[in-house]
Amino acid sequence: MALNLALISTGFIPHQAIARIVKRNGSQLYSIYGRNPDLVKQFESPYGFPTLSMDLADLLSDPNVDVVYIVLPRDRTH
């Protein structure tokens, strides 16, 4: 079963993770959230996210989102 995946991050790590996630389990890229509109838009073309979000509450309340992947560098999680 393919799941709609939303990402929270527009940094370097998502570029590395996106292909692996989609290839491994068949999930579909659905939405990406970031605070910088220019960085969020950079993910639209190469990855084909159908929705982009600058509002975290909207992303988290979207009924089409099945999984949210929070991508933070390790130094920000301690």
PQR file with spaces between the fields and no chain letter, atoms N, CA, C, O and H, PARSE charges and radii, in Angstrom:
ATOM       1  N    MET     1       0.842   -1.181    0.000 -0.4000 1.5000
ATOM       2  CA   MET     1       0.000    0.000    0.000 -0.0000 2.0000
ATOM       3  C    MET     1       0.885    1.242    0.000  0.5500 1.7000
ATOM       4  O    MET     1       1.728    1.408    0.882 -0.5500 1.4000
ATOM       5  N    ALA     2       0.699    2.093   -0.967 -0.4000 1.5000
ATOM       6  CA   ALA     2       1.458    3.334   -1.048 -0.0000 2.0000
ATOM       7  C    ALA     2       0.874    4.356   -0.083  0.5500 1.7000
ATOM       8  O    ALA     2      -0.342    4.509    0.022 -0.5500 1.4000
ATOM       9  H    ALA     2       0.015    1.959   -1.683  0.4000 1.0000
ATOM      10  N    LEU     3       1.755    5.045    0.611 -0.4000 1.5000
ATOM      11  CA   LEU     3       1.358    6.067    1.560 -0.0000 2.0000
ATOM      12  C    LEU     3       1.758    7.436    1.033  0.5500 1.7000
ATOM      13  O    LEU     3       2.777    7.571    0.356 -0.5500 1.4000
ATOM      14  H    LEU     3       2.744    4.920    0.525  0.4000 1.0000
ATOM      15  N    ASN     4       0.958    8.450    1.340 -0.4000 1.5000
ATOM      16  CA   ASN     4       1.310    9.826    0.990 -0.0000 2.0000
ATOM      17  C    ASN     4       2.251   10.369    2.043  0.5500 1.7000
ATOM      18  O    ASN     4       1.904   10.447    3.222 -0.5500 1.4000
ATOM      19  H    ASN     4       0.130    8.340    1.890  0.4000 1.0000
ATOM      20  N    LEU     5       3.434   10.740    1.616 -0.4000 1.5000
ATOM      21  CA   LEU     5       4.500   11.177    2.500 -0.0000 2.0000
ATOM      22  C    LEU     5       4.636   12.689    2.486  0.5500 1.7000
ATOM      23  O    LEU     5       4.682   13.311    1.425 -0.5500 1.4000
ATOM      24  H    LEU     5       3.716   10.677    0.658  0.4000 1.0000
ATOM      25  N    ALA     6       4.699   13.274    3.676 -0.4000 1.5000
ATOM      26  CA   ALA     6       4.985   14.701    3.819 -0.0000 2.0000
ATOM      27  C    ALA     6       6.328   14.840    4.533  0.5500 1.7000
ATOM      28  O    ALA     6       6.617   14.109    5.481 -0.5500 1.4000
ATOM      29  H    ALA     6       4.662   12.768    4.538  0.4000 1.0000
ATOM      30  N    LEU     7       7.126   15.763    4.080 -0.4000 1.5000
ATOM      31  CA   LEU     7       8.426   16.022    4.691 -0.0000 2.0000
ATOM      32  C    LEU     7       8.413   17.361    5.389  0.5500 1.7000
ATOM      33  O    LEU     7       7.819   18.327    4.909 -0.5500 1.4000
ATOM      34  H    LEU     7       6.892   16.357    3.310  0.4000 1.0000
ATOM      35  N    ILE     8       9.082   17.405    6.536 -0.4000 1.5000
ATOM      36  CA   ILE     8       9.294   18.672    7.225 -0.0000 2.0000
ATOM      37  C    ILE     8      10.786   18.932    7.186  0.5500 1.7000
ATOM      38  O    ILE     8      11.537   18.445    8.031 -0.5500 1.4000
ATOM      39  H    ILE     8       9.564   16.620    6.925  0.4000 1.0000
ATOM      40  N    SER     9      11.206   19.700    6.204 -0.4000 1.5000
ATOM      41  CA   SER     9      12.595   20.129    6.041 -0.0000 2.0000
ATOM      42  C    SER     9      12.857   20.463    4.584  0.5500 1.7000
ATOM      43  O    SER     9      12.268   19.867    3.683 -0.5500 1.4000
ATOM      44  H    SER     9      10.596   20.096    5.517  0.4000 1.0000
ATOM      45  N    THR    10      13.741   21.414    4.364 -0.4000 1.5000
ATOM      46  CA   THR    10      14.157   21.750    3.007 -0.0000 2.0000
ATOM      47  C    THR    10      15.671   21.769    2.907  0.5500 1.7000
ATOM      48  O    THR    10      16.229   22.399    2.009 -0.5500 1.4000
ATOM      49  H    THR    10      14.220   21.898    5.096  0.4000 1.0000
ATOM      50  N    GLY    11      16.329   21.092    3.812 -0.4000 1.5000
ATOM      51  CA   GLY    11      17.783   21.095    3.837 -0.0000 2.0000
ATOM      52  C    GLY    11      18.396   20.021    2.960  0.5500 1.7000
ATOM      53  O    GLY    11      17.752   19.508    2.045 -0.5500 1.4000
ATOM      54  H    GLY    11      15.876   20.581    4.542  0.4000 1.0000
ATOM      55  N    PHE    12      19.635   19.688    3.243 -0.4000 1.5000
ATOM      56  CA   PHE    12      20.407   18.722    2.465 -0.0000 2.0000
ATOM      57  C    PHE    12      19.894   17.295    2.643  0.5500 1.7000
ATOM      58  O    PHE    12      19.841   16.530    1.680 -0.5500 1.4000
ATOM      59  H    PHE    12      20.158   20.105    3.986  0.4000 1.0000
ATOM      60  N    ILE    13      19.520   16.937    3.856 -0.4000 1.5000
ATOM      61  CA   ILE    13      19.150   15.559    4.164 -0.0000 2.0000
ATOM      62  C    ILE    13      17.960   15.059    3.339  0.5500 1.7000
ATOM      63  O    ILE    13      18.019   13.931    2.850 -0.5500 1.4000
ATOM      64  H    ILE    13      19.564   17.559    4.638  0.4000 1.0000
ATOM      65  N    PRO    14      16.894   15.828    3.158 -0.5600 1.5000
ATOM      66  CA   PRO    14      15.773   15.314    2.358  0.2800 2.0000
ATOM      67  C    PRO    14      16.179   14.895    0.945  0.5500 1.7000
ATOM      68  O    PRO    14      15.649   13.919    0.415 -0.5500 1.4000
ATOM      69  N    HIS    15      17.106   15.619    0.337 -0.4000 1.5000
ATOM      70  CA   HIS    15      17.553   15.243   -1.003 -0.0000 2.0000
ATOM      71  C    HIS    15      18.130   13.829   -0.996  0.5500 1.7000
ATOM      72  O    HIS    15      17.957   13.083   -1.960 -0.5500 1.4000
ATOM      73  H    HIS    15      17.536   16.413    0.768  0.4000 1.0000
ATOM      74  N    GLN    16      18.805   13.463    0.073 -0.4000 1.5000
ATOM      75  CA   GLN    16      19.389   12.136    0.187 -0.0000 2.0000
ATOM      76  C    GLN    16      18.331   11.080    0.492  0.5500 1.7000
ATOM      77  O    GLN    16      18.414    9.954    0.003 -0.5500 1.4000
ATOM      78  H    GLN    16      18.945   14.069    0.856  0.4000 1.0000
ATOM      79  N    ALA    17      17.350   11.440    1.289 -0.4000 1.5000
ATOM      80  CA   ALA    17      16.370   10.469    1.781 -0.0000 2.0000
ATOM      81  C    ALA    17      15.210   10.211    0.834  0.5500 1.7000
ATOM      82  O    ALA    17      14.676    9.102    0.811 -0.5500 1.4000
ATOM      83  H    ALA    17      17.282   12.355    1.686  0.4000 1.0000
ATOM      84  N    ILE    18      14.812   11.189    0.065 -0.4000 1.5000
ATOM      85  CA   ILE    18      13.607   11.074   -0.756 -0.0000 2.0000
ATOM      86  C    ILE    18      13.646    9.862   -1.675  0.5500 1.7000
ATOM      87  O    ILE    18      12.714    9.057   -1.671 -0.5500 1.4000
ATOM      88  H    ILE    18      15.245   12.090    0.084  0.4000 1.0000
ATOM      89  N    ALA    19      14.690    9.721   -2.450 -0.4000 1.5000
ATOM      90  CA   ALA    19      14.753    8.613   -3.403 -0.0000 2.0000
ATOM      91  C    ALA    19      14.733    7.267   -2.696  0.5500 1.7000
ATOM      92  O    ALA    19      14.084    6.332   -3.166 -0.5500 1.4000
ATOM      93  H    ALA    19      15.447   10.375   -2.453  0.4000 1.0000
ATOM      94  N    ARG    20      15.421    7.158   -1.595 -0.4000 1.5000
ATOM      95  CA   ARG    20      15.455    5.889   -0.859 -0.0000 2.0000
ATOM      96  C    ARG    20      14.086    5.514   -0.308  0.5500 1.7000
ATOM      97  O    ARG    20      13.670    4.359   -0.393 -0.5500 1.4000
ATOM      98  H    ARG    20      15.948    7.917   -1.213  0.4000 1.0000
ATOM      99  N    ILE    21      13.395    6.485    0.252 -0.4000 1.5000
ATOM     100  CA   ILE    21      12.089    6.218    0.851 -0.0000 2.0000
ATOM     101  C    ILE    21      11.098    5.756   -0.213  0.5500 1.7000
ATOM     102  O    ILE    21      10.414    4.748   -0.033 -0.5500 1.4000
ATOM     103  H    ILE    21      13.733    7.424    0.322  0.4000 1.0000
ATOM     104  N    VAL    22      11.023    6.474   -1.296 -0.4000 1.5000
ATOM     105  CA   VAL    22      10.059    6.160   -2.343 -0.0000 2.0000
ATOM     106  C    VAL    22      10.397    4.822   -3.006  0.5500 1.7000
ATOM     107  O    VAL    22       9.509    4.014   -3.275 -0.5500 1.4000
ATOM     108  H    VAL    22      11.578    7.293   -1.442  0.4000 1.0000
ATOM     109  N    LYS    23      11.666    4.600   -3.263 -0.4000 1.5000
ATOM     110  CA   LYS    23      12.080    3.357   -3.918 -0.0000 2.0000
ATOM     111  C    LYS    23      11.841    2.153   -3.012  0.5500 1.7000
ATOM     112  O    LYS    23      11.412    1.099   -3.481 -0.5500 1.4000
ATOM     113  H    LYS    23      12.388    5.257   -3.045  0.4000 1.0000
ATOM     114  N    ARG    24      12.110    2.302   -1.747 -0.4000 1.5000
ATOM     115  CA   ARG    24      12.045    1.177   -0.820 -0.0000 2.0000
ATOM     116  C    ARG    24      10.624    0.719   -0.533  0.5500 1.7000
ATOM     117  O    ARG    24      10.349   -0.480   -0.557 -0.5500 1.4000
ATOM     118  H    ARG    24      12.458    3.158   -1.366  0.4000 1.0000
ATOM     119  N    ASN    25       9.726    1.641   -0.263 -0.4000 1.5000
ATOM     120  CA   ASN    25       8.398    1.186    0.157 -0.0000 2.0000
ATOM     121  C    ASN    25       7.252    1.668   -0.729  0.5500 1.7000
ATOM     122  O    ASN    25       6.088    1.447   -0.394 -0.5500 1.4000
ATOM     123  H    ASN    25       9.950    2.615   -0.243  0.4000 1.0000
ATOM     124  N    GLY    26       7.547    2.308   -1.826 -0.4000 1.5000
ATOM     125  CA   GLY    26       6.501    2.731   -2.747 -0.0000 2.0000
ATOM     126  C    GLY    26       5.688    3.921   -2.291  0.5500 1.7000
ATOM     127  O    GLY    26       4.659    4.228   -2.893 -0.5500 1.4000
ATOM     128  H    GLY    26       8.492    2.488   -2.098  0.4000 1.0000
ATOM     129  N    SER    27       6.121    4.599   -1.241 -0.4000 1.5000
ATOM     130  CA   SER    27       5.403    5.789   -0.793 -0.0000 2.0000
ATOM     131  C    SER    27       5.435    6.858   -1.876  0.5500 1.7000
ATOM     132  O    SER    27       6.332    6.887   -2.718 -0.5500 1.4000
ATOM     133  H    SER    27       6.957    4.350   -0.752  0.4000 1.0000
ATOM     134  N    GLN    28       4.448    7.724   -1.835 -0.4000 1.5000
ATOM     135  CA   GLN    28       4.375    8.794   -2.808 -0.0000 2.0000
ATOM     136  C    GLN    28       4.661   10.122   -2.126  0.5500 1.7000
ATOM     137  O    GLN    28       4.173   10.393   -1.028 -0.5500 1.4000
ATOM     138  H    GLN    28       3.719    7.700   -1.151  0.4000 1.0000
ATOM     139  N    LEU    29       5.450   10.935   -2.788 -0.4000 1.5000
ATOM     140  CA   LEU    29       5.742   12.266   -2.265 -0.0000 2.0000
ATOM     141  C    LEU    29       4.482   13.105   -2.382  0.5500 1.7000
ATOM     142  O    LEU    29       3.943   13.276   -3.475 -0.5500 1.4000
ATOM     143  H    LEU    29       5.846   10.715   -3.679  0.4000 1.0000
ATOM     144  N    TYR    30       4.019   13.620   -1.276 -0.4000 1.5000
ATOM     145  CA   TYR    30       2.769   14.372   -1.296 -0.0000 2.0000
ATOM     146  C    TYR    30       2.960   15.849   -0.976  0.5500 1.7000
ATOM     147  O    TYR    30       2.428   16.704   -1.683 -0.5500 1.4000
ATOM     148  H    TYR    30       4.457   13.482   -0.387  0.4000 1.0000
ATOM     149  N    SER    31       3.714   16.164    0.083 -0.4000 1.5000
ATOM     150  CA   SER    31       3.857   17.553    0.475 -0.0000 2.0000
ATOM     151  C    SER    31       5.187   17.772    1.184  0.5500 1.7000
ATOM     152  O    SER    31       5.770   16.846    1.747 -0.5500 1.4000
ATOM     153  H    SER    31       4.146   15.469    0.657  0.4000 1.0000
ATOM     154  N    ILE    32       5.650   19.008    1.144 -0.4000 1.5000
ATOM     155  CA   ILE    32       6.856   19.377    1.877 -0.0000 2.0000
ATOM     156  C    ILE    32       6.601   20.702    2.575  0.5500 1.7000
ATOM     157  O    ILE    32       5.969   21.604    2.024 -0.5500 1.4000
ATOM     158  H    ILE    32       5.176   19.760    0.687  0.4000 1.0000
ATOM     159  N    TYR    33       7.106   20.801    3.803 -0.4000 1.5000
ATOM     160  CA   TYR    33       6.952   22.016    4.598 -0.0000 2.0000
ATOM     161  C    TYR    33       8.313   22.639    4.836  0.5500 1.7000
ATOM     162  O    TYR    33       9.302   21.944    5.070 -0.5500 1.4000
ATOM     163  H    TYR    33       7.618   20.069    4.251  0.4000 1.0000
ATOM     164  N    GLY    34       8.344   23.940    4.771 -0.4000 1.5000
ATOM     165  CA   GLY    34       9.532   24.698    5.129 -0.0000 2.0000
ATOM     166  C    GLY    34       9.138   26.131    5.424  0.5500 1.7000
ATOM     167  O    GLY    34       8.054   26.582    5.054 -0.5500 1.4000
ATOM     168  H    GLY    34       7.541   24.504    4.581  0.4000 1.0000
ATOM     169  N    ARG    35      10.031   26.837    6.095 -0.4000 1.5000
ATOM     170  CA   ARG    35       9.740   28.238    6.444 -0.0000 2.0000
ATOM     171  C    ARG    35      10.135   29.202    5.341  0.5500 1.7000
ATOM     172  O    ARG    35       9.635   30.325    5.285 -0.5500 1.4000
ATOM     173  H    ARG    35      10.911   26.471    6.396  0.4000 1.0000
ATOM     174  N    ASN    36      11.026   28.772    4.467 -0.4000 1.5000
ATOM     175  CA   ASN    36      11.508   29.634    3.391 -0.0000 2.0000
ATOM     176  C    ASN    36      10.815   29.238    2.085  0.5500 1.7000
ATOM     177  O    ASN    36      11.085   28.157    1.560 -0.5500 1.4000
ATOM     178  H    ASN    36      11.433   27.860    4.512  0.4000 1.0000
ATOM     179  N    PRO    37       9.930   30.084    1.545 -0.5600 1.5000
ATOM     180  CA   PRO    37       9.188   29.739    0.330  0.2800 2.0000
ATOM     181  C    PRO    37      10.078   29.377   -0.851  0.5500 1.7000
ATOM     182  O    PRO    37       9.733   28.489   -1.630 -0.5500 1.4000
ATOM     183  N    ASP    38      11.207   30.043   -0.996 -0.4000 1.5000
ATOM     184  CA   ASP    38      12.103   29.741   -2.112 -0.0000 2.0000
ATOM     185  C    ASP    38      12.673   28.331   -2.007  0.5500 1.7000
ATOM     186  O    ASP    38      12.763   27.619   -3.007 -0.5500 1.4000
ATOM     187  H    ASP    38      11.488   30.764   -0.363  0.4000 1.0000
ATOM     188  N    LEU    39      13.055   27.930   -0.809 -0.4000 1.5000
ATOM     189  CA   LEU    39      13.584   26.575   -0.621 -0.0000 2.0000
ATOM     190  C    LEU    39      12.492   25.523   -0.817  0.5500 1.7000
ATOM     191  O    LEU    39      12.748   24.460   -1.383 -0.5500 1.4000
ATOM     192  H    LEU    39      12.982   28.509    0.004  0.4000 1.0000
ATOM     193  N    VAL    40      11.295   25.813   -0.360 -0.4000 1.5000
ATOM     194  CA   VAL    40      10.188   24.870   -0.547 -0.0000 2.0000
ATOM     195  C    VAL    40       9.927   24.677   -2.036  0.5500 1.7000
ATOM     196  O    VAL    40       9.739   23.545   -2.483 -0.5500 1.4000
ATOM     197  H    VAL    40      11.087   26.676    0.099  0.4000 1.0000
ATOM     198  N    LYS    41       9.912   25.741   -2.801 -0.4000 1.5000
ATOM     199  CA   LYS    41       9.649   25.656   -4.240 -0.0000 2.0000
ATOM     200  C    LYS    41      10.735   24.885   -4.987  0.5500 1.7000
ATOM     201  O    LYS    41      10.472   24.312   -6.044 -0.5500 1.4000
ATOM     202  H    LYS    41      10.065   26.661   -2.439  0.4000 1.0000
ATOM     203  N    GLN    42      11.946   24.866   -4.447 -0.4000 1.5000
ATOM     204  CA   GLN    42      13.023   24.104   -5.086 -0.0000 2.0000
ATOM     205  C    GLN    42      12.739   22.602   -5.090  0.5500 1.7000
ATOM     206  O    GLN    42      13.294   21.878   -5.916 -0.5500 1.4000
ATOM     207  H    GLN    42      12.160   25.332   -3.588  0.4000 1.0000
ATOM     208  N    PHE    43      11.901   22.130   -4.198 -0.4000 1.5000
ATOM     209  CA   PHE    43      11.567   20.715   -4.139 -0.0000 2.0000
ATOM     210  C    PHE    43      10.427   20.345   -5.084  0.5500 1.7000
ATOM     211  O    PHE    43      10.219   19.167   -5.374 -0.5500 1.4000
ATOM     212  H    PHE    43      11.451   22.718   -3.527  0.4000 1.0000
ATOM     213  N    GLU    44       9.697   21.332   -5.560 -0.4000 1.5000
ATOM     214  CA   GLU    44       8.518   21.070   -6.383 -0.0000 2.0000
ATOM     215  C    GLU    44       8.886   20.419   -7.719  0.5500 1.7000
ATOM     216  O    GLU    44       8.310   19.394   -8.086 -0.5500 1.4000
ATOM     217  H    GLU    44       9.866   22.290   -5.325  0.4000 1.0000
ATOM     218  N    SER    45       9.809   20.987   -8.422 -0.4000 1.5000
ATOM     219  CA   SER    45      10.126   20.513   -9.762 -0.0000 2.0000
ATOM     220  C    SER    45      10.827   19.154   -9.800  0.5500 1.7000
ATOM     221  O    SER    45      10.331   18.244  -10.465 -0.5500 1.4000
ATOM     222  H    SER    45      10.276   21.819   -8.124  0.4000 1.0000
ATOM     223  N    PRO    46      11.956   18.981   -9.117 -0.5600 1.5000
ATOM     224  CA   PRO    46      12.664   17.701   -9.280  0.2800 2.0000
ATOM     225  C    PRO    46      11.954   16.508   -8.647  0.5500 1.7000
ATOM     226  O    PRO    46      12.148   15.374   -9.086 -0.5500 1.4000
ATOM     227  N    TYR    47      11.135   16.745   -7.621 -0.4000 1.5000
ATOM     228  CA   TYR    47      10.531   15.631   -6.907 -0.0000 2.0000
ATOM     229  C    TYR    47       9.036   15.487   -7.143  0.5500 1.7000
ATOM     230  O    TYR    47       8.462   14.448   -6.818 -0.5500 1.4000
ATOM     231  H    TYR    47      10.978   17.665   -7.264  0.4000 1.0000
ATOM     232  N    GLY    48       8.408   16.483   -7.687 -0.4000 1.5000
ATOM     233  CA   GLY    48       7.001   16.382   -8.024 -0.0000 2.0000
ATOM     234  C    GLY    48       6.038   16.375   -6.852  0.5500 1.7000
ATOM     235  O    GLY    48       5.004   15.710   -6.908 -0.5500 1.4000
ATOM     236  H    GLY    48       8.874   17.327   -7.951  0.4000 1.0000
ATOM     237  N    PHE    49       6.359   17.101   -5.793 -0.4000 1.5000
ATOM     238  CA   PHE    49       5.404   17.218   -4.693 -0.0000 2.0000
ATOM     239  C    PHE    49       4.156   17.927   -5.210  0.5500 1.7000
ATOM     240  O    PHE    49       4.260   19.037   -5.732 -0.5500 1.4000
ATOM     241  H    PHE    49       7.199   17.641   -5.748  0.4000 1.0000
ATOM     242  N    PRO    50       2.982   17.316   -5.080 -0.5600 1.5000
ATOM     243  CA   PRO    50       1.772   17.990   -5.559  0.2800 2.0000
ATOM     244  C    PRO    50       1.350   19.163   -4.691  0.5500 1.7000
ATOM     245  O    PRO    50       0.661   20.065   -5.167 -0.5500 1.4000
ATOM     246  N    THR    51       1.755   19.168   -3.416 -0.4000 1.5000
ATOM     247  CA   THR    51       1.427   20.298   -2.552 -0.0000 2.0000
ATOM     248  C    THR    51       2.684   20.767   -1.825  0.5500 1.7000
ATOM     249  O    THR    51       3.562   19.974   -1.486 -0.5500 1.4000
ATOM     250  H    THR    51       2.316   18.435   -3.029  0.4000 1.0000
ATOM     251  N    LEU    52       2.744   22.052   -1.600 -0.4000 1.5000
ATOM     252  CA   LEU    52       3.834   22.683   -0.861 -0.0000 2.0000
ATOM     253  C    LEU    52       3.203   23.457    0.288  0.5500 1.7000
ATOM     254  O    LEU    52       2.090   23.969    0.166 -0.5500 1.4000
ATOM     255  H    LEU    52       2.030   22.697   -1.875  0.4000 1.0000
ATOM     256  N    SER    53       3.921   23.538    1.403 -0.4000 1.5000
ATOM     257  CA   SER    53       3.312   24.211    2.547 -0.0000 2.0000
ATOM     258  C    SER    53       4.318   25.073    3.300  0.5500 1.7000
ATOM     259  O    SER    53       5.459   24.672    3.526 -0.5500 1.4000
ATOM     260  H    SER    53       4.825   23.123    1.502  0.4000 1.0000
ATOM     261  N    MET    54       3.876   26.243    3.674 -0.4000 1.5000
ATOM     262  CA   MET    54       4.638   27.110    4.559 -0.0000 2.0000
ATOM     263  C    MET    54       3.902   27.238    5.891  0.5500 1.7000
ATOM     264  O    MET    54       4.294   28.028    6.750 -0.5500 1.4000
ATOM     265  H    MET    54       2.949   26.569    3.489  0.4000 1.0000
ATOM     266  N    ASP    55       2.844   26.464    6.056 -0.4000 1.5000
ATOM     267  CA   ASP    55       2.050   26.479    7.280 -0.0000 2.0000
ATOM     268  C    ASP    55       2.020   25.070    7.857  0.5500 1.7000
ATOM     269  O    ASP    55       1.384   24.175    7.300 -0.5500 1.4000
ATOM     270  H    ASP    55       2.526   25.823    5.358  0.4000 1.0000
ATOM     271  N    LEU    56       2.699   24.883    8.957 -0.4000 1.5000
ATOM     272  CA   LEU    56       2.834   23.554    9.556 -0.0000 2.0000
ATOM     273  C    LEU    56       1.481   22.984    9.996  0.5500 1.7000
ATOM     274  O    LEU    56       1.231   21.789    9.836 -0.5500 1.4000
ATOM     275  H    LEU    56       3.215   25.610    9.409  0.4000 1.0000
ATOM     276  N    ALA    57       0.625   23.818   10.538 -0.4000 1.5000
ATOM     277  CA   ALA    57      -0.694   23.347   10.973 -0.0000 2.0000
ATOM     278  C    ALA    57      -1.503   22.811    9.792  0.5500 1.7000
ATOM     279  O    ALA    57      -2.190   21.797    9.914 -0.5500 1.4000
ATOM     280  H    ALA    57       0.828   24.789   10.668  0.4000 1.0000
ATOM     281  N    ASP    58      -1.418   23.490    8.657 -0.4000 1.5000
ATOM     282  CA   ASP    58      -2.126   23.015    7.468 -0.0000 2.0000
ATOM     283  C    ASP    58      -1.594   21.664    7.011  0.5500 1.7000
ATOM     284  O    ASP    58      -2.368   20.772    6.664 -0.5500 1.4000
ATOM     285  H    ASP    58      -0.860   24.313    8.558  0.4000 1.0000
ATOM     286  N    LEU    59      -0.283   21.516    7.011 -0.4000 1.5000
ATOM     287  CA   LEU    59       0.326   20.247    6.597 -0.0000 2.0000
ATOM     288  C    LEU    59      -0.124   19.114    7.512  0.5500 1.7000
ATOM     289  O    LEU    59      -0.536   18.055    7.040 -0.5500 1.4000
ATOM     290  H    LEU    59       0.346   22.241    7.293  0.4000 1.0000
ATOM     291  N    LEU    60      -0.046   19.336    8.807 -0.4000 1.5000
ATOM     292  CA   LEU    60      -0.370   18.284    9.768 -0.0000 2.0000
ATOM     293  C    LEU    60      -1.859   17.947    9.814  0.5500 1.7000
ATOM     294  O    LEU    60      -2.229   16.847   10.224 -0.5500 1.4000
ATOM     295  H    LEU    60       0.289   20.196    9.191  0.4000 1.0000
ATOM     296  N    SER    61      -2.705   18.869    9.402 -0.4000 1.5000
ATOM     297  CA   SER    61      -4.142   18.601    9.415 -0.0000 2.0000
ATOM     298  C    SER    61      -4.674   18.124    8.063  0.5500 1.7000
ATOM     299  O    SER    61      -5.863   17.832    7.938 -0.5500 1.4000
ATOM     300  H    SER    61      -2.405   19.763    9.068  0.4000 1.0000
ATOM     301  N    ASP    62      -3.823   18.042    7.070 -0.4000 1.5000
ATOM     302  CA   ASP    62      -4.239   17.594    5.739 -0.0000 2.0000
ATOM     303  C    ASP    62      -4.640   16.119    5.806  0.5500 1.7000
ATOM     304  O    ASP    62      -3.808   15.282    6.155 -0.5500 1.4000
ATOM     305  H    ASP    62      -2.857   18.279    7.172  0.4000 1.0000
ATOM     306  N    PRO    63      -5.884   15.781    5.483 -0.5600 1.5000
ATOM     307  CA   PRO    63      -6.338   14.397    5.579  0.2800 2.0000
ATOM     308  C    PRO    63      -5.669   13.454    4.572  0.5500 1.7000
ATOM     309  O    PRO    63      -5.749   12.235    4.718 -0.5500 1.4000
ATOM     310  N    ASN    64      -5.013   14.012    3.558 -0.4000 1.5000
ATOM     311  CA   ASN    64      -4.335   13.175    2.563 -0.0000 2.0000
ATOM     312  C    ASN    64      -2.938   12.743    2.996  0.5500 1.7000
ATOM     313  O    ASN    64      -2.341   11.871    2.363 -0.5500 1.4000
ATOM     314  H    ASN    64      -4.948   15.003    3.439  0.4000 1.0000
ATOM     315  N    VAL    65      -2.414   13.330    4.050 -0.4000 1.5000
ATOM     316  CA   VAL    65      -1.084   12.972    4.544 -0.0000 2.0000
ATOM     317  C    VAL    65      -1.201   11.728    5.418  0.5500 1.7000
ATOM     318  O    VAL    65      -1.941   11.712    6.402 -0.5500 1.4000
ATOM     319  H    VAL    65      -2.899   14.038    4.564  0.4000 1.0000
ATOM     320  N    ASP    66      -0.459   10.688    5.045 -0.4000 1.5000
ATOM     321  CA   ASP    66      -0.445    9.447    5.818 -0.0000 2.0000
ATOM     322  C    ASP    66       0.739    9.374    6.772  0.5500 1.7000
ATOM     323  O    ASP    66       0.622    8.860    7.885 -0.5500 1.4000
ATOM     324  H    ASP    66       0.142   10.701    4.245  0.4000 1.0000
ATOM     325  N    VAL    67       1.883    9.894    6.326 -0.4000 1.5000
ATOM     326  CA   VAL    67       3.117    9.809    7.105 -0.0000 2.0000
ATOM     327  C    VAL    67       3.835   11.152    7.032  0.5500 1.7000
ATOM     328  O    VAL    67       3.926   11.761    5.966 -0.5500 1.4000
ATOM     329  H    VAL    67       1.978   10.311    5.422  0.4000 1.0000
ATOM     330  N    VAL    68       4.343   11.607    8.172 -0.4000 1.5000
ATOM     331  CA   VAL    68       5.144   12.832    8.211 -0.0000 2.0000
ATOM     332  C    VAL    68       6.548   12.448    8.624  0.5500 1.7000
ATOM     333  O    VAL    68       6.758   11.860    9.685 -0.5500 1.4000
ATOM     334  H    VAL    68       4.269   11.112    9.038  0.4000 1.0000
ATOM     335  N    TYR    69       7.505   12.783    7.781 -0.4000 1.5000
ATOM     336  CA   TYR    69       8.914   12.504    8.045 -0.0000 2.0000
ATOM     337  C    TYR    69       9.561   13.817    8.459  0.5500 1.7000
ATOM     338  O    TYR    69       9.675   14.737    7.650 -0.5500 1.4000
ATOM     339  H    TYR    69       7.335   13.261    6.919  0.4000 1.0000
ATOM     340  N    ILE    70       9.982   13.908    9.713 -0.4000 1.5000
ATOM     341  CA   ILE    70      10.618   15.115   10.235 -0.0000 2.0000
ATOM     342  C    ILE    70      12.118   14.932   10.080  0.5500 1.7000
ATOM     343  O    ILE    70      12.735   14.108   10.755 -0.5500 1.4000
ATOM     344  H    ILE    70       9.889   13.160   10.370  0.4000 1.0000
ATOM     345  N    VAL    71      12.681   15.704    9.191 -0.4000 1.5000
ATOM     346  CA   VAL    71      14.090   15.540    8.843 -0.0000 2.0000
ATOM     347  C    VAL    71      14.913   16.647    9.494  0.5500 1.7000
ATOM     348  O    VAL    71      14.943   17.779    9.011 -0.5500 1.4000
ATOM     349  H    VAL    71      12.179   16.373    8.643  0.4000 1.0000
ATOM     350  N    LEU    72      15.574   16.309   10.587 -0.4000 1.5000
ATOM     351  CA   LEU    72      16.399   17.280   11.297 -0.0000 2.0000
ATOM     352  C    LEU    72      17.808   16.719   11.470  0.5500 1.7000
ATOM     353  O    LEU    72      17.976   15.524   11.712 -0.5500 1.4000
ATOM     354  H    LEU    72      15.549   15.390   10.979  0.4000 1.0000
ATOM     355  N    PRO    73      18.810   17.569   11.349 -0.5600 1.5000
ATOM     356  CA   PRO    73      20.161   17.109   11.603  0.2800 2.0000
ATOM     357  C    PRO    73      20.316   16.703   13.067  0.5500 1.7000
ATOM     358  O    PRO    73      19.625   17.223   13.943 -0.5500 1.4000
ATOM     359  N    ARG    74      21.208   15.794   13.312 -0.4000 1.5000
ATOM     360  CA   ARG    74      21.398   15.269   14.654 -0.0000 2.0000
ATOM     361  C    ARG    74      21.720   16.360   15.673  0.5500 1.7000
ATOM     362  O    ARG    74      21.287   16.262   16.821 -0.5500 1.4000
ATOM     363  H    ARG    74      21.769   15.372   12.600  0.4000 1.0000
ATOM     364  N    ASP    75      22.458   17.385   15.292 -0.4000 1.5000
ATOM     365  CA   ASP    75      22.809   18.437   16.247 -0.0000 2.0000
ATOM     366  C    ASP    75      21.615   19.275   16.682  0.5500 1.7000
ATOM     367  O    ASP    75      21.714   20.036   17.644 -0.5500 1.4000
ATOM     368  H    ASP    75      22.810   17.465   14.360  0.4000 1.0000
ATOM     369  N    ARG    76      20.495   19.146   15.990 -0.4000 1.5000
ATOM     370  CA   ARG    76      19.290   19.895   16.368 -0.0000 2.0000
ATOM     371  C    ARG    76      18.331   19.058   17.206  0.5500 1.7000
ATOM     372  O    ARG    76      17.316   19.575   17.672 -0.5500 1.4000
ATOM     373  H    ARG    76      20.414   18.527   15.209  0.4000 1.0000
ATOM     374  N    THR    77      18.627   17.792   17.406 -0.4000 1.5000
ATOM     375  CA   THR    77      17.711   16.918   18.114 -0.0000 2.0000
ATOM     376  C    THR    77      18.163   16.598   19.534  0.5500 1.7000
ATOM     377  O    THR    77      17.460   15.889   20.254 -0.5500 1.4000
ATOM     378  H    THR    77      19.451   17.372   17.027  0.4000 1.0000
ATOM     379  N    HIS    78      19.296   17.094   19.941 -0.4000 1.5000
ATOM     380  CA   HIS    78      19.816   16.801   21.285 -0.0000 2.0000
ATOM     381  C    HIS    78      19.522   17.941   22.232  0.5500 1.7000
ATOM     382  O    HIS    78      19.883   17.877   23.407 -0.5500 1.4000
ATOM     383  H    HIS    78      19.867   17.669   19.356  0.4000 1.0000
